[in-house]
């Protein structure tokens, strides 16, 4: 029960704070959005590079080689 009361008080204070300092909140968002876009771009770039590294063809394993040790002809 105390957690619910604390949650309701926190929500009420948050709504009051947003309504009182709305333009400060908007300025914060205007500064955070480009930063988050750059961060998201770096994460996407890193994921793409990692995926490219894992899709590079590797050396054939022993089971893929022919009896004389050469690669099979396709």
Secondary structure, DSSP 8 states (H G I E B T S, - for coil): -HHHHHHHHHHHHHHHHHHHSHHHHHHHHHHHHHHHHHHHHHHHHHHHHHHHHHHS-----GGGB-TTSSB---
